[in-house]
Amino acid sequence: MSHHISEHPSLQPFDISEYKGVRGKNFYEMDPALQRMVHRYSESYTSEHKKAMEDHIRKYGELVGGILDELTEECHKEGKYGEVVKYDRTGKRIDFIKYSEEQKLARKISYDHGVVNLDFHPEWKFDFTHIHRYALTYLMNMNGEGGVACPLAMTDGIILALKKIGTEEQKKKYLPLVAGKGSSSHFMAGQYVTERVGGSNVSANRTIAKKLPSGKWELTGEKWFCSNPGDLWVTTAKMEGTNTVGMFLVPRIKENGELNGHHILRKKDIIGSRGKLTVEIIYDRVEAEEFGRPGHGLVNLIRYIIKTSRLHVGLGSSGNARRSVMEASEYAKYRTAYGKKILEFPSFTKTLAEMQILQTGNCFVNFRSANLAEKGDDAAEITVPLLKYKSSSQASYITQKAILTLGGNGIIGDFSPLPRLHNDSIINETWEGTHLIITDHCLHALQKPKVYTAFQTLLDDLTKKTNEYPELKNAFSVFQSKRKELEDSVKNQSKEWKDMNRVYIADVTYQVFLLAEFIEQAAHDLEKKLETKYLHFANGYTEMVRDGLEAPRQKEGVFFDPKAIETFLSF
């Protein structure tokens, strides 16, 4: 019904008058790819464990699509972003971050649900496995970073590091704070590594750590990107008189109740991830504890903190892209142009289909990578940095495509979450290393004989049943061609060539990995004599790899197959 007094035809409801986006729906139940991952990676679980896990994930899908989506929108309005409070009413310096009530509630709901700390909930009687943990991470990121996803990643890393390398005293003191059920610190664990002089080159940083007679350390220096300033953080510093970088644990408040010796200078005016603050900080004799063996600072930072963050970026970017596809698909059900539904335009359906193929495949390989990491498979040395790079860059591509499917409405911040999702995806591209840094890590891993062999074994395992199914012949042929291209790049090209073309090599590695994954997903269903949707996905991605992302689609391919297009658009 029109809210206008006039009954003039120009003021009556129109095609998108009833459009509300996907809010209010259960985001887990809307995502068959995620459901498939949860099912396939839990096939060995007991029926009780599997049911409890699925119920827990499904409930979170309801929260994410409902109250958490609402709170995320509210805390991203002007006046609701976090602020630095330097002093209390008496003039005492407190360097406190004040968040809106909506932001605090969003954190509390997710924390209390156990998205990072379910194994600290006494009522949870099962392992808190990677498929469970990262399904929740993926869902959370469907609302964008939201002020919660980045803090979740850093809190997850600190919890893991405390479990693995923390002293018994540190575990007793800090695990209840960052993971304990009922803690009032909801994801308030931060990560302060980057300095103006060092960026991703941590060894170039200048902060100095001086050993105190008490056994603690005193840190002096500056940190340029301090993500999620809160109750506890991980930081790095060079041990006095050496070039060795140590990793340290710093509480905001010292044991005597005084503010630890840091000064928050200002908050960063960054383009995305604005739900949580990123600040600049000066260390003025900050009191810190060594975290793990002092001489192993960089190794432990990468093994526990950075690796965990990279897994979160990969899964989070995939969830971010999934929400973008969902919103674009929902909008297309309403919008008309030139007298037709926009879904009747082949160019539009092609765009939606390609977005769906890219995002679904990215979801699959991210959960494959998380599973490899959980098992300790050497192939994860390649897949974790690879997917940090590729998932984040692809999310930026998909969110931009989604914005354009909404036309002018796509750039309006209070019309849909797409502008926020797009800005957050760009942040993910830079967080934990730019493309050139991350692809160098991927290239380095590819050149380790043991790791390269593990990756080749993975590809063999994923494609071992291909010859049994003629339907997969085309996909397997392109896979073999790209695999040979990758091998030539890694084995036969000069060091200079590989260094210059590291992004290209990473892209080919991703194509090979995803082609193998789609082949496995399709073969899995064909073996069980199920009608598989994933054969369409495999063939669609094959065509995109063979011809190019923006190339014209061929009449004999899946993009001209009505059944395949229906599969993509309804997925």
Secondary structure, 3 states (H helix, E strand, C coil): CCCCCCCCHHHCCCCCCCCCCCCCCCCCCCCHHHHHHHHHCCCCCCHHHHHHHHHHHHHHHHHHHCHHHHHHHHCCCCCCCCEEEEECCCCCEEEEEECCHHHHHHHHHHHHHCCCCHHHCCCCCCCCCHHHHHHHHHHHHHHCCCCCHHHHHHHHHHHHHHHHHCCHHHHHHHHHHHCCCCCCCCCCEEEECCCCCCCCCHHHCCCEEEECCCCCEEEEEEEEEEECCCCEEEEEEEECCCCCEEEEEEECECCCCCECCEEEEEECCCCCCCCCCEEEEEEEEEEEEECCCHHHHHHHHHHHHHHHHHHHHHHHHHHHHHHHHHHHHHHHCCCEECCEEHHHCHHHHHHHHHHHHHHHHHHHHHHHHHHHHHHCCCCHHHHHHHHHHHHHHHHHHHHHHHHHHCHHHHHCCCCCCHHHHHHHHHHHHHCCCCHHHHHHHHHHHHCCHHHHHHHHHHHHHHHCCHHHCHHHHHHHHHHHHHHHHHHHHHHCCCHHHHHHCHHHHHHHHHHHHHHHHHHHHHHHHHHCCCCCCHHHHHHHHHHHHHHCCCCCCCCCCHHHCHHHHHHHHCC
